[in-house]
Amino acid sequence: MSLSLRINLIVAGVITVLVASMIALQLVSLRSAVREEIVAANRVTTQLLNRVGRVYAEGGPLGLVRFLEQLGRVRANDITLTDSTGKVLYRSPPSTYKVGREAPDWFAALVVPQPSHQIIELPGGRMTIDAEPSRAVLDGWDEVVTLAAIGAGGLLVINVLVFWAVGRALRPFSQIVAALDRLKAGDFGVTLPALPGREAAAIGGAFNRMAAVLQENIASGQRAFEAERRLSDSRELAGLIETHIETERREIARALHDELGQSVTAIRSLALSVARRCGDADAEAAQAAGVIADEAGRLYDAMHRMIPRLAPMELESLGLGEAVAELLERARSAHPAVAIEHDLRDLPPELAPATTLAAYRIVQEGLTNALQHASARRVRVQLARERDFLVVRVQDDGVGPPADWSRPGHFGLRWLGERADAVGGELGLSRRPEGGAELCARLPLAPALAEAA
């Protein structure tokens, strides 16, 4: 049911109840008026006829008949004169008022009072006076019909006016519904014109603001999607570049170890052999050969220190735990004054290569920062499995991280963050309450291991 129809029905119902109430009040008033009229007319008639005894005494029954005929019909009363034998000498003529019309019986039953019957005894006769309210009831019926007709006409006119006014007031809402349907269909650029009426204008303004915000949100979502896609492409490209770099590092480390290392070893061996052969015969040549052998040895040692930084060869053969332990042992040898502790427990037996390499690089970078930049005296390295994550922590008691460590320029930490992000993890650097820094990374395990857990 539409709103306009509901409003019209409500108005019609109210007016109908009002008209019905007025008719009911009119019926009550009419019943009282008819009763008063009948009683008054009957009383006057009775009083008048009570004085006709003198007429009856002087002229007898015929004289009284002549008097009654001259009197004519008395409103709302029927007069009957009979002699001592019961013969009707006179009866009131029928009313000529609204001849041929009668009020409905049900209406008469509502308004007619109790019937009045008066008897006047005369010498040699009897006169009866009966109340006859049909004309008064008919007048009341005409009044009620007129009132009902006026009420029905008023109801019709008011309903037409209300229907027109409500239709005009609700006309803008059809535009609002149509705009909502277009919005539902995906037309997010729809707007409403200035609508007449305060309420419709307020709804139209709110709709336009909502549509503008929705359109802006959709545009923002599209921009975010494009940015996410570009970021994903950038990450994929960065991952490919990182993979290529790691491959190149491994190749360089392998070349240093297998080719350059053997060449340096051969140079050192040849230099030592030349030094032994020259002996005291050519002290200058022997000294030069010794210098060459010493430099070759230092070059060999530097090369072997460089190889783990380029590519931790032991990761493939020993695994993450042993490779980190080997890294820490080398750090202890290089920095004997620093206490380096480690806790490598509950490590998964197998990790994705990218996760293994990321964890190793995080430990390596955190250890380098603590030893070379933080002036730490104590370093603790922890690798542990926590549910579906490998947690890597490097803690030190040094000077702590710089306040602007997250700004551009700290490439090592940004590089570590990108490594963690590339495997679906996260990296954080924070200042410890007791002093120093904590580098913490949460790296997800391989899907197979996560399901097994």
C-alpha positions in Angstrom: 0.0 0.0 0.0 1.4 3.4 -1.0 2.0 6.2 1.4 -0.5 8.5 -0.4 -3.2 5.8 -0.2 -2.6 5.3 3.5 -2.8 9.0 4.2 -6.0 9.3 2.2 -7.5 6.3 4.0 -6.5 7.8 7.4 -8.1 11.2 6.5 -11.2 9.5 5.2 -11.5 7.4 8.3 -11.1 10.5 10.6 -13.7 12.4 8.6 -16.1 9.4 8.5 -15.8 9.1 12.3 -16.4 12.8 12.7 -19.5 12.8 10.4 -20.8 9.6 12.1 -20.3 11.3 15.5 -22.2 14.4 14.3 -25.0 12.2 13.0 -25.2 10.4 16.3 -25.3 13.6 18.2 -28.0 14.9 15.7 -30.0 11.7 16.3 -29.9 12.2 20.1 -30.9 15.8 19.7 -33.6 15.0 17.2 -35.0 12.3 19.5 -35.3 14.8 22.2 -36.7 17.5 19.9 -39.4 15.1 18.5 -40.4 14.1 22.0 -40.7 17.6 23.2 -42.6 18.6 20.1 -45.1 15.7 20.4 -45.5 16.2 24.1 -46.1 19.9 23.7 -48.5 19.6 20.8 -50.4 16.9 22.6 -50.6 18.9 25.8 -51.8 22.0 24.0 -54.4 20.0 22.0 -55.6 18.3 25.2 -56.0 21.6 27.0 -57.8 23.0 24.0 -60.2 20.1 23.7 -60.8 20.0 27.4 -62.7 23.3 27.0 -65.0 22.0 24.3 -67.4 20.7 26.9 -69.3 23.9 26.6 -69.5 23.5 22.8 -70.7 19.9 23.3 -73.3 21.0 25.8 -74.7 23.7 23.6 -74.6 22.0 20.2 -74.4 18.3 21.1 -72.3 15.9 19.1 -73.0 17.6 15.8 -72.0 21.0 17.2 -68.7 19.5 18.3 -68.1 17.9 14.9 -68.6 21.3 13.3 -66.1 22.8 15.8 -63.5 20.1 15.0 -64.0 20.5 11.3 -63.4 24.2 11.7 -60.3 23.5 13.9 -58.8 21.2 11.2 -55.8 19.0 11.7 -53.6 19.7 14.7 -49.9 18.9 14.0 -48.6 15.7 15.4 -52.0 14.6 16.8 -54.9 12.4 15.6 -58.3 13.3 17.1 -61.2 10.8 17.0 -64.8 11.5 18.2 -67.2 8.7 18.8 -70.7 8.5 20.2 -71.9 6.3 23.0 -72.4 3.4 20.7 -68.8 3.7 19.4 -69.7 5.1 16.1 -67.0 7.4 14.7 -68.4 10.9 14.3 -65.1 12.6 13.4 -61.5 11.7 12.6 -58.7 14.1 11.9 -58.0 14.5 8.2 -54.6 13.2 7.0 -51.7 15.5 7.0 -50.9 17.4 3.7 -47.3 18.1 4.8 -44.8 16.0 2.7 -47.5 13.8 1.5 -46.4 10.4 0.2 -43.1 10.4 2.1 -42.2 8.5 5.2 -39.0 8.1 7.2 -37.5 4.6 7.3 -38.9 2.4 10.1 -35.5 1.9 11.7 -35.0 5.6 11.9 -38.5 6.2 13.3 -37.8 3.5 15.9 -34.6 5.4 17.0 -36.3 8.8 17.5 -40.0 8.3 18.2 -40.8 8.6 21.9 -43.3 6.4 23.8 -46.8 6.8 22.2 -49.2 9.2 23.9 -52.9 8.4 24.2 -55.4 10.8 25.8 -59.1 10.1 26.3 -61.8 12.8 27.1 -65.1 11.5 28.3 -68.1 13.4 27.1 -71.8 13.0 27.8 -73.0 10.5 25.3 -69.6 10.2 23.6 -65.8 10.0 23.8 -62.9 11.9 22.2 -59.4 10.3 21.9 -56.2 12.2 21.1 -53.3 10.1 19.8 -49.8 11.5 19.2 -48.8 11.2 15.5 -45.0 12.0 15.1 -44.5 10.8 11.5 -44.1 14.3 10.1 -41.7 15.4 12.8 -39.7 12.2 12.3 -39.7 12.9 8.6 -38.3 16.4 9.2 -35.6 14.9 11.4 -34.8 12.3 8.7 -34.5 15.0 6.1 -32.1 16.9 8.4 -30.0 13.8 8.9 -29.9 13.0 5.1 -28.8 16.6 4.5 -26.1 16.4 7.1 -24.9 13.0 5.7 -24.9 14.4 2.2 -22.9 17.5 3.3 -20.5 15.1 5.2 -20.1 12.8 2.2 -19.5 15.8 -0.1 -17.0 17.3 2.4 -15.3 13.9 2.6 -15.0 13.7 -1.1 -13.7 17.2 -1.5 -11.3 16.9 1.4 -10.0 13.5 0.1 -9.5 15.0 -3.4 -7.6 17.9 -1.9 -5.6 15.7 0.4 -4.8 13.3 -2.5 -3.6 16.2 -4.6 -1.6 17.8 -1.8 0.0 14.4 -0.7 0.7 13.5 -4.3 2.4 16.8 -4.9 4.4 16.5 -1.6 5.4 12.9 -2.4 6.2 13.5 -6.1 9.9 14.2 -5.4 10.2 10.8 -3.6 9.7 8.9 -6.8 12.8 10.7 -8.1 14.7 9.6 -5.0 13.6 6.0 -5.4 14.6 6.1 -9.1 18.0 7.5 -8.1 18.4 4.8 -5.5 17.6 2.1 -8.1 20.2 3.6 -10.5 22.7 3.6 -7.6 21.9 0.0 -6.9 22.5 -0.8 -10.6 26.0 0.6 -10.4 25.5 4.1 -11.7 27.5 5.8 -8.9 27.5 9.2 -10.7 23.8 9.7 -10.3 22.7 12.9 -8.5 19.4 14.5 -7.6 18.3 18.0 -8.6 17.0 20.5 -6.1 13.7 19.0 -4.8 10.7 21.0 -3.6 9.8 20.7 0.0 12.0 20.9 3.1 12.0 17.2 3.8 12.6 16.1 0.2 15.3 18.8 -0.2 17.0 17.5 2.9 16.8 13.9 1.7 18.1 14.9 -1.8 21.0 16.8 -0.3 21.9 13.8 1.9 21.6 11.5 -1.1 23.9 13.7 -3.2 26.5 13.9 -0.3 26.3 10.1 0.1 26.7 9.5 -3.6 29.7 11.9 -3.7 31.3 10.1 -0.7 30.6 6.7 -2.3 32.0 7.8 -5.6 35.1 9.1 -3.9 35.5 5.9 -1.9 35.2 3.8 -5.0 37.8 6.0 -6.7 40.0 5.7 -3.7 39.6 2.0 -3.7 40.5 1.8 -7.4 43.5 4.0 -6.7 44.5 1.8 -3.8 44.0 -1.3 -5.9 46.2 0.2 -8.6 48.8 1.2 -6.1 48.7 -2.3 -4.5 49.0 -3.9 -8.0 52.0 -1.7 -8.8 53.5 -2.4 -5.3 52.9 -6.1 -5.9 54.6 -5.8 -9.3 57.5 -3.8 -7.7 57.8 -6.5 -5.0 57.8 -9.2 -7.6 60.5 -7.3 -9.6 62.4 -6.7 -6.4 62.2 -10.4 -5.6 63.5 -11.3 -9.0 66.3 -8.8 -8.7 67.1 -10.1 -5.2 67.1 -13.7 -6.5 69.4 -12.7 -9.4 71.7 -10.8 -6.9 71.9 -13.8 -4.6 72.6 -16.1 -7.6 75.4 -13.7 -8.7 76.7 -13.6 -5.1 76.8 -17.4 -5.0 78.6 -17.5 -8.3 81.1 -14.9 -7.2 81.6 -16.7 -3.9 82.1 -20.0 -5.6 84.5 -18.5 -8.1 86.5 -16.9 -5.2 86.5 -20.2 -3.3 87.2 -22.6 -6.2 89.3 -20.5 -8.7 90.8 -17.5 -7.0 91.3 -19.3 -3.8 93.3 -22.1 -5.5 95.2 -19.5 -7.5 96.1 -17.5 -4.3 97.1 -20.8 -2.6 99.3 -21.7 -5.6 100.9 -18.2 -5.6 101.7 -18.6 -1.9 103.0 -22.1 -2.3 105.2 -21.0 -5.2 106.5 -17.9 -3.3 107.4 -20.1 -0.3 109.1 -22.6 -2.6 111.1 -19.7 -4.3 112.1 -18.4 -0.8 113.4 -21.8 0.3 115.4 -22.3 -2.9 117.0 -18.9 -2.9 118.0 -19.3 0.8 121.1 -17.4 1.6 122.3 -17.5 -2.0 120.0 -14.7 -2.9 118.7 -13.1 0.3 116.9 -10.3 -1.6 115.0 -12.7 -3.8 114.1 -14.8 -0.8 112.8 -11.8 1.1 110.7 -10.7 -1.9 109.3 -14.2 -2.2 108.4 -14.2 1.5 106.6 -10.9 1.1 104.6 -12.4 -1.8 103.8 -15.4 0.3 102.6 -13.2 3.3 100.5 -11.0 1.0 99.0 -14.1 -0.6 98.1 -15.5 2.8 96.5 -12.2 3.9 94.6 -12.1 0.5 93.5 -15.7 1.1 92.2 -14.8 4.6 90.4 -11.7 3.4 88.8 -13.7 0.6 87.6 -16.3 3.0 86.1 -13.6 5.3 84.4 -12.1 2.2 82.9 -15.3 1.0 80.3 -15.7 3.9 79.2 -12.2 3.4 78.6 -12.7 -0.3 76.9 -16.1 0.1 76.7 -18.3 3.1 77.8 -21.5 1.5 77.2 -23.4 4.7 73.4 -22.7 4.5 73.0 -25.3 1.8 75.1 -27.9 3.5 74.6 -27.3 7.2 71.2 -25.7 7.5 70.1 -22.4 9.2 71.1 -23.3 12.8 74.6 -24.5 12.0 75.2 -21.7 9.6 74.2 -19.1 12.2 76.3 -20.8 14.8 79.3 -20.7 12.4 78.6 -17.0 11.8 78.6 -16.3 15.5 81.8 -18.2 16.1 83.6 -16.1 13.5 82.2 -13.0 15.1 83.5 -14.2 18.5 87.0 -14.7 17.0 87.0 -11.3 15.5 85.6 -9.5 18.6 86.9 -11.4 21.7 85.9 -8.6 24.0 82.2 -8.8 23.2 80.1 -11.5 24.8 78.0 -13.1 22.1 75.3 -15.5 23.2 72.9 -17.5 21.2 69.7 -19.5 21.6 68.9 -21.7 18.6 66.2 -24.0 19.8 63.2 -25.8 18.2 64.1 -24.8 14.7 62.1 -26.5 11.9 64.2 -29.1 10.1 63.3 -27.7 6.8 62.5 -24.1 5.7 61.8 -22.5 2.4 65.1 -21.3 0.9 63.9 -17.7 0.9 62.9 -17.8 4.5 66.2 -19.5 5.5 68.2 -16.8 3.6 66.1 -14.0 5.0 66.7 -15.2 8.6 70.4 -15.6 8.1 70.8 -12.1 6.6 68.8 -10.6 9.4 71.1 -12.2 12.0 74.1 -11.1 9.9 73.0 -7.5 9.6 71.9 -7.2 13.2 75.2 -8.6 14.4 77.2 -6.2 12.2 75.2 -3.2 13.4 75.7 -4.2 17.1 79.5 -4.8 16.7 80.4 -2.0 14.4 77.9 0.8 15.0 76.3 0.3 18.5 79.6 -0.2 20.5 77.8 -3.2 22.2 79.5 -5.2 24.9 76.9 -8.0 24.9 74.9 -9.4 22.0 72.3 -12.1 22.2 70.9 -13.9 19.1 67.8 -16.0 19.3 66.0 -18.1 16.7 62.9 -19.9 17.8 59.7 -21.3 16.4 56.5 -19.7 17.7 53.5 -21.5 16.3 53.5 -20.9 12.5 56.4 -18.4 12.6 60.1 -18.3 12.8 61.1 -15.5 15.2 64.5 -14.0 14.8 65.8 -11.6 17.6 69.1 -9.8 17.8 69.5 -7.9 21.1 72.5 -5.7 22.2 73.3 -3.4 25.1 74.8 -0.7 22.8 73.8 2.9 22.2 70.4 1.9 20.7 68.8 2.6 17.3 68.9 6.2 15.9 65.6 8.1 16.2 65.4 8.4 12.4 66.3 4.8 11.6 63.1 4.4 9.5 63.8 7.4 7.3 65.5 7.1 3.9 69.2 6.5 4.1 69.3 3.5 6.4 69.5 1.1 3.4 70.6 -2.0 5.5 67.4 -1.9 7.6 65.2 -1.1 4.7 66.8 -4.0 2.7 66.1 -6.3 5.7 62.5 -5.1 5.9 62.0 -5.8 2.2 63.5 -9.2 2.6 61.0 -10.0 5.5 58.1 -8.5 3.5 59.1 -10.6 0.4 58.5 -13.8 2.4 55.3 -12.5 4.0 56.9 -11.6 7.3 57.5 -8.4 9.2 60.6 -6.7 10.7 60.8 -4.2 13.6 63.6 -2.3 15.4 63.0 -1.0 18.9 64.9 0.5 21.8 65.1 -1.9 24.8 64.0 -0.5 28.2 67.3 -1.4 29.8 69.2 0.1 26.9 70.4 -1.0 23.6 68.4 -2.2 20.6 66.3 -5.2 19.6 65.9 -6.3 16.0 63.0 -8.7 15.7 61.5 -10.4 12.7 58.6 -12.8 12.3 58.9 -14.9 9.3 56.1 -17.4 8.3 57.0 -21.0 7.9 56.6 -22.9 4.7 52.9 -23.8 4.1 53.6 -27.5 4.4 55.3 -27.0 7.8 52.5 -24.7 9.0 49.9 -27.3 8.2 51.9 -30.0 9.9 52.1 -27.9 13.0 
